[in-house]
Amino acid sequence: MSKLILSRRRLIQAGAVGAGGLLLSGCDRLTRDPKVLDFLGQAEDLHRVTQRGLAGDALAREFSESQMSPTFRANGSLAVADPVYRTHFAQGFSRWALRVDGLVTHPLMLPLTALKQFPQRTQITRHDCVEGWSAIGKWTGPRLAALLDLARLRPEARYLVFHCADLYGGRPYYESIDLVDAFHPQTILAWAMNGQPLEEQHGAPLRLRVERQLGYKHAKFVTRIEAVAALAGIYGGKGGYWEDNGRYAWYAGI
């Protein structure tokens, strides 16, 4: 595992621990100080600009089938209790459809059969979790860029929000990325893992694969993709479930 990934994990985890330490020590007022929040935001922006300046449009490393992990740990929500999801699951997702809307010219409702009609990309990549584990798996699905080209983003669109079917800790799970990651050639909407349709624990029927970011950005159980101009006002306003909870940074590039 590369030192860069380890360093990125430690940076994100240290930030979470540091914030927790402030709260426990009675200094939570610092986390509400606009100057402190602005400083933390600038640090994250600097990392994003630096990482992208160095990596450019480089691809994440891809592996051979012989290098695939014998087991691939399932993390986060392993099952979805939502009655609508359970009905779709029982029907083999035959009546399920992905919604693409928000700041687009042509909103879409795409069933799995339609998603499989797009040109498909299969990639064997390593999933790097912020918790410290990694696994190599094979993912298949259309490039996110192909869907966006069809939906036609409006000029003011800056981010994509991925709404998910699951609740985590009693709250809706979601994630977001910007358009740089959205149009990266390895960013796909995977419906298959290791040559088989996704299992529920791995996010059936559809999950995001954004290969140059840590694992918590790879939203599972995706039901809707919303194009927005800003993340403020979307759930907690920080761009993701864990980000809203102050656990991890919004940008998790590796």
Secondary structure, 3 states (H helix, E strand, C coil): CCHHHHHHHHHHHHHHHHHHHHHHCCCCHHHHCHHHHHHHHHHHHHHHHHHHHHHCCCCCCCCCHHHCCCCCCCCCCCCCCCHHHHHHHHCCCCCCEEEEEECECCCEEEEHHHHCCCCEEEEEEEEECCCCCEEEEEEEEEEHHHHHHHHCECCCCCEEEEEEEEEECCEEEEEEEEHHHHCCCCCEEECEECCEECCHHHCCCCEEECCCECHHHCCCCEEEEEEECCCCCCCCCCCCHHHHCCCCCCCCEC
